[in-house]
């Protein structure tokens, strides 16, 4: 049974959350040409230790961002290039 066969919940902003019995699974769908043609699903499988780290880092980031002396956030432009893929697919 794949994660698609399990209950999947919509989180918002085009992101879905599933669970396969071990991993929390984040997924989103991107349409390469603005239509249903060329649809690509992007999936991230988070094991429990990564999920725990993500929660801890998110709490730290939010705490730092809400300090009275924190600089205002700088929004990234839509479609911004965030540099090379650490997995090496941009090489």
N, C-alpha and C positions, 0 to 999 in steps of 0.2 A: 504494500500500500504506500503510495507516495504522499508527500505533504499536501498535494492538491486535493487528495481524498479526505483530508481532515478539515475541521472547522477553520475557516479563515475569516478574520475580522478586518474591516476597513478602519484604519487609524486616522485618516485625513491626509491632505496634500498628496494624494495619489499613492499612498503607502499602505500595504496590507501586512498583517501579521498572522503567521501560521505556526503550528507546532507539530513536530513529527515524533514526539515521544522523548526526544533528547534535546534537539535544537529548537530555539526560537528562530523563525524564518521571516525575514523582512523581504518583501518583494514589491516591485513597481513595474508598470508597463510603459514603454516608450514607443511612440509611433514615429518612425524615422522621417516620414514625409507628410505628417499631419493628417493622415487618413488611417484607416484600419489596415491598409497594406503596409508591409514592412514592420509589423508589430514585433517588439523584442521585450522579453521579460528579463528583468535584472533581479537576481536573487542573492541574498546574503544569509548564510547559515551561522547563527551565533551559538556556540556551545556555552554551557553554564558559566565557565570562568570568564569568558569574554563578556557575557551579559552582566556579570557582577562588576567587572572592570568598567564597563560602559556606564552603569548606574553611578559608580563612585566618581568617575571623571566628570559626568554630566552634573552631578551635585557640586563639584569643585568649580566647574566653569560657571554655573549659574550663580553660585555664591560670589565669585569674583566679579561677575558682570553686574550684580545688583549692589555692589559697594557704592557708597555715596561718591567716592572719588574715581570710580571706574570711567574710562573714556567711553564716548558713545560708540555703538557698534557701527561698523562700516559694512553696508550690505554688498554682497557680491552681485555683480550684474548677471542677468539671466544668461545662461550658457557660458559662464566664466570658465576659463581653463585653470585648473588648480594644480598644474604641473604634471610631471610624469607619473604614470601609474606605478605605485611601489611594487606591484606584482610583475612589472616588466612588460606589459602588453603594449606600452607606448614606444618601446625601443625599435 
